Amino acid sequence: MKLILRFVSDDSGATAIEYVLIGAFASILIIGGLTSMGTKVSENYINKILPAFD
């Protein structure tokens, strides 16, 4: 019974899980931002820069 109570009350792994969740959320935001920015750069290149070389 002591082992179960000690396991339930132990929160040393909680910090690692929190860091993983923060890292996952940050990477999702970064990937989304870069994808959006890449699309806009590509549209600008196709619509504004390429016609100048025709």
VEXKERO-256638 format. One record per residue: chain; y, z, x of N, C-alpha, C in turn; residue number from 1; residue in three letters. Coordinates in Angstrom, 3 decimals. Each point is the difference from the previous one (the first is absolute). Layout:
N
[r 'A'; [Y; Z; X]; [Y; Z; X]; [Y; Z; X]; NUM; 'ALA']
...
This chain:
54
[r 'A'; [-1.195; 0.000; 0.827]; [1.195; 0.000; -0.827]; [1.260; 0.000; 0.872]; 1; 'MET']
[r 'A'; [-0.042; 0.730; 1.125]; [1.157; 0.038; 0.896]; [0.290; -1.382; 0.579]; 2; 'LYS']
[r 'A'; [-1.062; -0.730; 0.265]; [0.170; -1.336; 0.566]; [0.724; -0.921; -0.980]; 3; 'LEU']
[r 'A'; [-0.357; 0.064; -1.247]; [0.635; -0.842; -1.017]; [1.470; 0.385; -0.173]; 4; 'ILE']
[r 'A'; [0.276; 1.299; -0.058]; [1.389; 0.452; -0.144]; [0.849; -0.398; 1.195]; 5; 'LEU']
[r 'A'; [-0.582; 0.094; 1.184]; [0.724; -0.386; 1.211]; [0.271; -1.508; 0.010]; 6; 'ARG']
[r 'A'; [-0.983; -0.780; -0.466]; [0.175; -1.456; -0.052]; [1.083; -0.386; -1.001]; 7; 'PHE']
[r 'A'; [0.021; 0.629; -1.160]; [0.983; -0.324; -1.035]; [1.409; 0.405; 0.434]; 8; 'VAL']
[r 'A'; [0.132; 1.122; 0.687]; [1.321; 0.479; 0.389]; [0.519; -0.641; 1.291]; 9; 'SER']
[r 'A'; [-0.843; -0.706; 0.730]; [0.415; -0.631; 1.259]; [0.826; -1.241; -0.301]; 10; 'ASP']
[r 'A'; [1.227; -0.040; 0.485]; [0.860; -1.160; -0.244]; [0.420; -0.687; 1.292]; 11; 'ASP']
[r 'A'; [-0.766; 0.134; 1.045]; [0.372; -0.615; 1.275]; [-0.115; -1.523; -0.041]; 12; 'SER']
[r 'A'; [-0.882; -0.541; -0.828]; [-0.137; -1.450; -0.108]; [1.043; -0.621; -0.904]; 13; 'GLY']
[r 'A'; [0.706; 0.816; -0.766]; [0.987; -0.525; -0.943]; [1.136; -0.713; 0.731]; 14; 'ALA']
[r 'A'; [0.391; 0.511; 1.141]; [1.091; -0.622; 0.753]; [-0.380; -1.403; 0.448]; 15; 'THR']
[r 'A'; [-1.218; -0.168; 0.467]; [-0.449; -1.322; 0.437]; [-0.014; -0.976; -1.166]; 16; 'ALA']
[r 'A'; [-0.446; 0.448; -1.153]; [-0.029; -0.867; -1.175]; [1.418; -0.376; -0.415]; 17; 'ILE']
[r 'A'; [0.914; 0.949; 0.074]; [1.389; -0.299; -0.353]; [0.588; -1.039; 0.944]; 18; 'GLU']
[r 'A'; [-0.283; 0.109; 1.281]; [0.505; -0.983; 0.960]; [-0.592; -1.382; -0.276]; 19; 'TYR']
[r 'A'; [-1.258; -0.051; -0.375]; [-0.635; -1.283; -0.314]; [0.666; -0.622; -1.223]; 20; 'VAL']
[r 'A'; [0.267; 0.807; -1.019]; [0.650; -0.522; -1.204]; [1.414; -0.487; 0.297]; 21; 'LEU']
[r 'A'; [0.738; 0.731; 0.813]; [1.350; -0.427; 0.376]; [-0.060; -1.306; 0.785]; 22; 'ILE']
[r 'A'; [-0.936; -0.101; 0.930]; [-0.155; -1.231; 0.781]; [-0.390; -1.185; -0.868]; 23; 'GLY']
[r 'A'; [-0.883; 0.220; -0.964]; [-0.410; -1.079; -0.893]; [1.176; -0.463; -0.854]; 24; 'ALA']
[r 'A'; [0.762; 0.943; -0.530]; [1.165; -0.354; -0.823]; [1.036; -0.758; 0.838]; 25; 'PHE']
[r 'A'; [0.252; 0.455; 1.207]; [0.968; -0.673; 0.869]; [-0.470; -1.413; 0.338]; 26; 'ALA']
[r 'A'; [-1.281; -0.175; 0.271]; [-0.493; -1.335; 0.347]; [0.071; -0.944; -1.195]; 27; 'SER']
[r 'A'; [-0.228; 0.511; -1.212]; [0.133; -0.836; -1.190]; [1.444; -0.460; -0.161]; 28; 'ILE']
[r 'A'; [0.947; 0.917; 0.203]; [1.410; -0.370; -0.104]; [0.393; -1.024; 1.064]; 29; 'LEU']
[r 'A'; [-0.461; 0.184; 1.216]; [0.337; -0.917; 1.093]; [-0.586; -1.383; -0.265]; 30; 'ILE']
[r 'A'; [-1.256; -0.049; -0.414]; [-0.638; -1.296; -0.270]; [0.699; -0.708; -1.147]; 31; 'ILE']
[r 'A'; [0.342; 0.738; -1.042]; [0.713; -0.604; -1.125]; [1.358; -0.539; 0.406]; 32; 'GLY']
[r 'A'; [0.719; 0.762; 0.794]; [1.314; -0.444; 0.459]; [-0.075; -1.215; 0.893]; 33; 'GLY']
[r 'A'; [-0.939; -0.006; 0.915]; [-0.137; -1.149; 0.893]; [-0.439; -1.248; -0.747]; 34; 'LEU']
[r 'A'; [-0.869; 0.169; -0.989]; [-0.440; -1.140; -0.794]; [1.167; -0.587; -0.773]; 35; 'THR']
[r 'A'; [0.789; 0.860; -0.603]; [1.168; -0.466; -0.757]; [1.009; -0.687; 0.921]; 36; 'SER']
[r 'A'; [0.247; 0.594; 1.132]; [0.956; -0.570; 0.942]; [-0.518; -1.328; 0.546]; 37; 'MET']
[r 'A'; [-1.278; -0.086; 0.283]; [-0.571; -1.238; 0.512]; [0.106; -1.135; -0.989]; 38; 'GLY']
[r 'A'; [-0.185; 0.309; -1.269]; [0.135; -1.021; -1.044]; [1.430; -0.512; -0.065]; 39; 'THR']
[r 'A'; [0.965; 0.896; 0.077]; [1.403; -0.417; -0.062]; [0.383; -0.825; 1.223]; 40; 'LYS']
[r 'A'; [-0.471; 0.386; 1.164]; [0.300; -0.763; 1.220]; [-0.609; -1.389; -0.102]; 41; 'VAL']
[r 'A'; [-1.219; -0.072; -0.510]; [-0.668; -1.290; -0.149]; [0.748; -0.893; -0.988]; 42; 'SER']
[r 'A'; [0.442; 0.581; -1.126]; [0.762; -0.778; -0.976]; [1.308; -0.506; 0.601]; 43; 'GLU']
[r 'A'; [0.690; 0.830; 0.755]; [1.251; -0.423; 0.638]; [-0.247; -1.126; 1.001]; 44; 'ASN']
[r 'A'; [-1.079; 0.105; 0.750]; [-0.326; -1.025; 0.993]; [-0.269; -1.331; -0.688]; 45; 'TYR']
[r 'A'; [-0.790; 0.048; -1.061]; [-0.366; -1.241; -0.700]; [1.199; -0.600; -0.719]; 46; 'ILE']
[r 'A'; [0.803; 0.837; -0.652]; [1.085; -0.518; -0.845]; [1.289; -0.301; 0.757]; 47; 'ASN']
[r 'A'; [0.270; 0.683; 1.082]; [1.299; -0.159; 0.658]; [-0.083; -0.644; 1.376]; 48; 'LYS']
[r 'A'; [-0.987; 0.343; 0.777]; [-0.054; -0.482; 1.380]; [-0.678; -1.353; 0.100]; 49; 'ILE']
[r 'A'; [-1.126; -0.180; -0.663]; [-0.707; -1.272; 0.108]; [0.803; -1.179; -0.512]; 50; 'LEU']
[r 'A'; [0.730; 0.098; -1.117]; [0.785; -1.167; -0.440]; [1.069; -0.424; 1.018]; 51; 'PRO']
[r 'A'; [0.430; 0.873; 0.854]; [1.015; -0.352; 0.993]; [-0.561; -0.980; 1.035]; 52; 'ALA']
[r 'A'; [-1.312; -0.068; 0.171]; [-0.608; -0.874; 0.987]; [-0.419; -1.348; -0.582]; 53; 'PHE']
[r 'A'; [0.248; -0.203; -1.287]; [-0.386; -1.285; -0.622]; [0.998; -1.072; 0.285]; 54; 'ASP']
